């Protein structure tokens, strides 16, 4: 998609963008990053996201990947159009931090293009390329489990399954009421329907567990 078209799309959908889950996800990610700006960050699935440019503007070095082209630039930002699973051949323990903002729920479903990287493969690759005790920050739709051609909605059981190699250090839930996102308890979101439109999200910080099996 050309940059001009993408900008038009964003402006056309301005009211949605101002009330979408990004309004919660981006602050969550930023507030949980370490102060050390020398950490190497990988942003998985950064197409149409301003997050990597924001992080670079704060002084971080960010490497972004996506199966689609990313059209924004920053001196501290490096981008490669590549499938996440292609990174399984790189040197292990490369990144201090991996970020997946509303991305991994689409893996392997083909809605945004054929990525040829399944959900299980994606979590395995992320684990392998993280340094020991490296940080994995992700946000996903959360509520009553479902899967369609667009995305998966995670529940507690599925989240524990896919993150079995990691140690969860922070888990926050948010739900949408009208055009407002509010923090909530698990009991308020566990049966929420986000099949066709994301109405609940989980924001997670976890660490690579040393010698995990």
Secondary structure, DSSP 8 states (H G I E B T S, - for coil): --HHHHHHHHHHTHHHHTTSTHHHHHHHHHHTS-S-TTSEEEEES-TT-SHHHHHHHTT-EEEEEESS------TTEEEEE--GGGGGGS-SS-EEEEEEES-GGGTTT-TTS-----HHHHHHHHHHHEEEEEEEEEEEEBSS-EE-SS-EEB-HHHHHHHTTTEEEEEEEEEEEETTEEEEE-HHHHTT---SSS--EEEEEEEEE-TT--
